[in-house]
Amino acid sequence: MIKAVDIKAELSGRPVLGARGKDTPEAEAREAFAVLAPFRDGSIFAGSFSGESPWERHQKGDELVQILEGATTLTIMTESGPQSFKLAAGMIIVVPQGHWHRFHSAERVTVLSATPQPTEHTRAEDPRAVA
């Protein structure tokens, strides 16, 4: 079915994931993100948060990330180590398939992503140590 999605309406009333961290329960994180539409091997998500997300990666494809409001730093782990990107509203970035990455936002940020599934998470300090 083809339909247009009102992102603001989908996020209205949804909780902001404040002070996100390594110990944030997965159910709490899921509640903060709206599934806007199916897309390829995953979905389009949107949500608002502050704090630091756990490391994640997507083995089935690249992830497209757009910042809708606020600002964040996205760190992507490469073979030579972490690379950080300062992103603000109106910017996009593509996270390459299979690369560990995480967000850090001192203030509230709203993110939209086209995310392939499944998503792997780790709470390890250096995700390259995860088998």
C-alpha positions in Angstrom: 0.0 0.0 0.0 1.3 3.4 -0.9 0.8 6.2 1.7 2.3 9.5 2.7 3.6 9.7 6.3 3.4 12.8 8.5 6.6 12.4 10.5 5.6 15.1 13.1 2.3 13.4 13.7 4.0 10.0 14.1 6.4 11.5 16.7 3.8 13.5 18.5 3.2 12.0 21.9 6.1 9.6 21.6 8.6 9.8 24.4 12.0 11.5 24.0 14.7 9.1 25.0 16.5 11.4 27.5 20.0 10.6 28.8 20.3 7.5 26.6 23.2 5.3 27.6 24.6 1.8 27.5 22.2 0.7 30.2 19.0 2.1 28.6 16.6 -0.9 28.3 15.9 -1.9 24.7 12.1 -1.7 25.3 12.5 2.0 26.3 14.6 2.7 23.2 12.1 1.0 20.9 9.2 3.1 22.4 11.0 6.3 21.5 11.3 5.4 17.8 8.4 5.3 15.3 8.4 2.8 12.5 7.3 5.0 9.6 7.3 2.6 6.7 8.8 -0.6 5.5 11.8 -0.1 3.2 13.9 -2.7 1.3 15.2 -5.1 3.9 14.2 -3.0 6.9 12.2 0.1 7.8 12.3 3.8 8.0 12.5 5.0 11.7 12.3 8.3 13.4 12.9 9.3 17.0 14.2 11.8 19.4 16.9 11.3 22.1 19.8 12.7 24.0 22.8 10.9 25.3 24.9 8.1 23.8 23.5 5.1 21.9 25.1 1.7 22.1 27.3 0.6 19.1 25.2 -0.9 16.3 25.8 -2.3 12.9 23.7 -3.6 9.9 25.2 -6.6 8.0 22.6 -6.5 5.2 23.1 -3.0 3.8 24.0 0.6 4.2 22.0 2.8 6.6 20.8 6.3 5.5 20.6 8.8 8.4 19.0 12.3 8.3 19.0 14.8 11.1 15.6 16.4 11.3 16.1 18.6 14.4 19.0 19.4 16.7 22.6 18.1 16.4 24.6 14.9 17.1 28.0 13.4 16.6 28.0 10.1 14.7 31.0 7.9 15.2 31.7 5.2 12.7 34.3 2.6 13.4 36.6 2.0 10.5 39.5 -0.3 10.0 41.9 2.5 11.0 39.8 3.5 14.1 36.8 5.7 14.9 35.8 8.6 12.6 33.4 11.2 14.1 31.0 13.4 12.1 29.2 16.4 13.5 25.7 16.4 12.0 23.0 19.1 12.3 19.4 19.5 11.1 19.2 19.2 7.3 22.3 16.9 7.0 22.4 13.3 5.9 25.1 10.6 6.0 25.3 7.0 4.8 26.8 4.5 7.2 28.4 1.7 5.2 27.2 -1.8 5.5 28.7 -3.7 8.4 30.3 -0.7 10.1 29.8 -0.3 13.8 28.5 3.2 14.7 26.9 5.2 17.5 25.4 8.6 18.2 26.3 11.1 21.0 24.0 14.1 21.6 24.3 16.4 24.6 21.0 17.9 23.7 17.8 16.5 22.1 18.2 15.4 18.5 15.6 14.0 16.1 16.8 11.4 13.6 15.2 9.7 10.6 16.9 6.6 9.3 16.4 4.0 6.5 17.7 1.0 8.4 18.3 -2.5 7.1 17.5 -5.3 9.5 18.5 -7.1 11.6 20.5 -4.6 13.7 23.2 -5.9 16.0 24.0 -4.0 19.2 27.0 -4.2 21.6 27.8 -2.5 24.8 31.5 -3.1 24.4 33.7 -0.1 24.6 35.5 -1.1 21.3 33.0 -3.0 19.1 35.9 -4.4 16.9 36.5 -6.9 19.7 33.0 -8.4 19.2 33.1 -11.5 17.1 
